[in-house]
Amino acid sequence: MIDENNLHGILKKVMIMKKKCALYASKLVKDGMVVGLGGGSTISYLIDYVKDKDIKVVSPSSKTVLLAQKMGLTVLNTQYVDHVDIAFDGCDEVDSHLNALKSGGIHTQEKIIASMADEYIVLVDESKFHETLAFKVPVVVEVLPKAYSVVKKKLEKLNGNVELRTASNKDGFLMSDEGNILLDVYFDGVQDIRLLNQTLLMMPGVVDTSLFEDILTGMILVNDKGVFKKERNGEFYAL
């Protein structure tokens, strides 16, 4: 039986950590900036901290777009943006080399925003950090529908356990916002993250993957001892 008081305490602690992480991230946002905002609860806290700043927002997340608009922020269509001053996102895993793994299924749009950003920073609590990626969540591979069978076969040859993404409240499989198939691929014992990602991207029909390799410029991490930032090729330092 779950101890409800203990569970409540854990959830409250996580919420406090996420708010603290978002607060420090908000200090990097200045008036006049175009800011990329991903999805997740930490980003929602960040929106609350920056809602009174004179900024414009782009986001790959429809939920984030609605919340930002509700808070009075100007949201731009990513289609008409070619530069972002700073972008923040969450992730399921991030490692000491600033490789990240996501499972939300909007990674293609996230990478478009990341490619435009001077800084692309993930906001995480210590449970998301690993010395090297643990691959406890699947690599999400976005695939053109006509390439489904051949890509699935190639993924299985790489010893990937392939699952077609579905949802309990939707009949059939889930598709990306661009109308493509999402495959959840579980890998064990990955030795070379860059090689894996490049191999996946080279498959005809693969649009993109949820592996973020050589994309992040930094992370903000929060734990019981405080809030810390790490930049590419640097060590953690306290904020």
N, C-alpha and C positions, 0 to 999 in steps of 0.2 A: 504494500500500500504506500502511495506517495504521501510524504509529509507536506501538507499544503503550506504550512508556515515556512518550512525550509525552502520550498519551491518559490514562494512569494519573495523570500529574502534573496534568493539567487537572481530572480528576474529583476528585482529592484536594483541589485548591485550592477547587473549588466546595463540597465537603463542609465544609471548614474555614470558608468564608464563611457557609454556612447555619447551622452550629453557633454561630458568633459572633453572627449575627442573632437566633437563638433564645435565646441566653443573655441578651442585652440585653432581649428581650421578656419573659423570665421575671421580670425585676426589677420589672415593672409588675403582676405577679400577687401579690395579698396574700391572707392567710388569710381565710376567710369569703366569698370571692367566688364568684359563678357566672360561669364562663368559657366562652366560645364558642371552639371549636377547629375549624378547617376541615380540609382534606386536604393531603397532600403531605409531602415529606421534611423540610422545615423545621419543620412542625408536629410531626412525630414526634420531632425533637430537642427541641422545646419541652416536649413531654410528659415527656421524661426529666428535664428541669431542674425541672419543677414537681410531680413525682410525690409528693414528700414534703410538699407544702403541703396545708393543710386547705381544699380547694376542691371545688366541684361543677362538672361539665362538661356542656355540650350540644354536639352536633356533627351536621352534615349528612352526614358521611362514615362509612359503616359500618366502614371500615378504621380510622379514627381512634377510633371507639367501642370496637372490640375491643382496640386497643393501650392505650387509657386504662384500660379495665377490667383488662387484664393487668398494668398498672403499679399497680393498687390504687386508682385514682381512682373516685369516685362519678359515674356518668353518669346524667343525668336525661333523661326523655323530653321532647323539645321541645314536645310537645302540651300539657304541663302547666306550662310555663314562660312567664312574661310579662315577665320582666326579666333582663337579662344585664349584669353589671358591665363586662366588657371582652371583646372577641372578636378573635381573630387568624385570619388566612387567608393563603393564597398567591394568586397570579394569574399570568397569562401576560404581561400588559402593564399598566403603570400610568404615568400621565403627571403633569406638574407641577401640573395642576389637580385631582389625586386622582380622575380618572376611571380605571376599571380594566376590563380585559377578561379573561374566563376562558373556558376551553374544556372544563372537566371534566364539565359536564352536570348538576351538582347546584345550579345557581345559584338556583333558586327557594327551596330550603331555606336556602341561604346568606343570601339576602336576608331571609328571615323572622327568622333569628337576628340579622342586622345591624340590623333594625328595632327589636329589643328592647334592643340594646346601647348603653350610655352612650358607649363608644368602640369603633370598628370599624377595626382596623389591619391592613394587609397587610405581610407580611414578604417582602422581595425582595433579590436581588443586582442589581448595576448593569446586567446584561444585560436585565433586565425593564423598565428605566426608559426612557421616551421623553419628549421635551418635549411632544409630543401623541401620542395613541395611533396606532400604526403600522398596526394591523389586519393584522398578519402571520398571525394566527390567526383562525378564523371567529368570528362572533357566533353563539352557540348560541341557537336560538329553540325554546322548548318549546311544543308545539301540541297542542290536543285532537285526537284521531284523526279525528273527523268533519269537522274544519276543514282537514285536510291539503291538499287540492287547491286550495281557494280562497286559503289563506295562501301556498302555494307560488307561485301565480300573481301575487299582490300583491308578494311579495318579488322576483320576477323583473322586475316593472315598476319596482322601485326599483334595477334594475341589480345585484341580488344574484345571485351564483352559488350556487345552492341544491343541497346534497347531503344525502340522507337518511342519517343516521348508522348505520353498520353496524360489525360487529366480525368479525375473521378467525376467531375461535373460537366464533361464535354464528351459527346459521342464521337469516337474516332480519335485520330492522333492530333497533336498540337502542331501548329505551324508558326514560323516566325512572322514578324510584322511585314516582311517582304514576300510572304507566301511560300517560303521554303520549308523543307522538312528539318526537324531537329532530332539528332541522334545523341543519346547519352551513351558515352563509351567509357567503360571502366578499364583502366590499365593497372597492372601490378609491376612493381620493380623497375620503374622508369629510371634509366641510367643517364640519359642525355635528353634534357628537356628541349633544347634547341633543335636537335635532330628529329625528335618526335614531331614537334610543331611544323617544321619545314616539310617533313614527309607527308603530313596530313594536308598541308596547304597545296602541295604539288599534285594532289589527286584531282583529275578533271571532274568538275561537278561540285567540289567543295567550295563553299563561299568563304567561310572563315571558321575559326575554332575559338573556344573560350579560354585557351591558353594565352596569357599575356606575357610574351617573352620579348625583352628589350623594348618595352613600351613605357613602363612606369618611370617617373623621374624621382619619386619619393613615396614614403609612407609616414603616416602619423599613427603611432601605436600607444594605447593606453593600458596600464595595468595597475596593480595595487600601489606601486611605488611612484606613479606619476604619469606624465604624458611625454612621449619621446618622438623625435623625428629622425628618419634616416633618409639620406639622399644617395643617388647612384654613386657607387665606389667610395662611400663614406661610412662612418660608424654612427651608431645611435647617439643622439645627444638630447639632453633634457630641455623641454620647452618651459 
